[in-house]
Amino acid sequence: MRKRGRPRKYQEHIRCPECGSNWCKKFGKNTGKQRYKCNNCGRLFYQGAKYHKHPEKMKL
């Protein structure tokens, strides 16, 4: 019997590097690496990949 709650496609142990949400789902593969998509902010990312946040643009 299946528990109620989030569907199985959501990965509880995966966190978005942008917003920190764990509301992420698998989003295909690229060169053999699993891609994920955050449903909170829409960011695509790979599990375990180093993430470098780009600095915000400065207004002159």
C-alpha positions as CSV (number, residue, x, y, z in Angstrom):
1,M,0.0,0.0,0.0
2,R,1.3,3.4,-1.0
3,K,1.6,6.2,1.5
4,R,-0.2,9.4,0.8
5,G,1.7,12.6,0.2
6,R,4.1,13.6,-2.5
7,P,4.3,11.5,-5.6
8,R,7.3,9.1,-5.9
9,K,8.9,11.2,-8.7
10,Y,9.9,13.9,-6.1
11,Q,13.3,13.2,-4.6
12,E,13.3,14.0,-0.8
13,H,17.1,13.8,-0.5
14,I,17.8,16.2,-3.4
15,R,18.0,19.9,-2.5
16,C,18.1,22.7,-5.0
17,P,21.4,24.6,-4.9
18,E,19.6,27.9,-5.7
19,C,16.8,28.0,-3.2
20,G,17.4,25.0,-0.9
21,S,14.0,23.5,-1.6
22,N,13.6,19.7,-1.6
23,W,10.7,19.9,-4.0
24,C,12.7,18.6,-6.9
25,K,12.0,15.9,-9.5
26,K,14.0,14.0,-12.1
27,F,14.3,15.8,-15.4
28,G,16.0,13.5,-17.8
29,K,19.7,12.7,-18.3
30,N,22.5,14.4,-20.1
31,T,25.8,12.6,-20.9
32,G,24.7,9.8,-18.5
33,K,24.2,12.2,-15.5
34,Q,20.8,12.5,-13.9
35,R,19.3,16.0,-14.2
36,Y,16.8,17.5,-11.7
37,K,14.4,20.4,-11.8
38,C,13.4,22.4,-8.8
39,N,9.6,23.0,-8.8
40,N,10.0,26.0,-6.5
41,C,12.4,28.2,-8.5
42,G,12.6,26.3,-11.8
43,R,16.4,25.7,-11.8
44,L,17.9,22.7,-13.6
45,F,20.9,21.1,-11.9
46,Y,22.8,17.8,-11.4
47,Q,23.1,16.0,-8.2
48,G,26.5,16.4,-6.6
49,A,27.7,19.0,-9.1
50,K,29.6,22.0,-7.7
51,Y,27.5,25.1,-7.9
52,H,28.9,28.6,-8.3
53,K,26.3,31.3,-7.9
54,H,26.9,34.1,-10.3
55,P,27.2,37.5,-8.7
56,E,24.3,39.9,-9.3
57,K,24.8,42.6,-11.9
58,M,25.8,45.9,-10.4
59,K,23.9,49.0,-11.4
60,L,26.1,51.8,-12.5
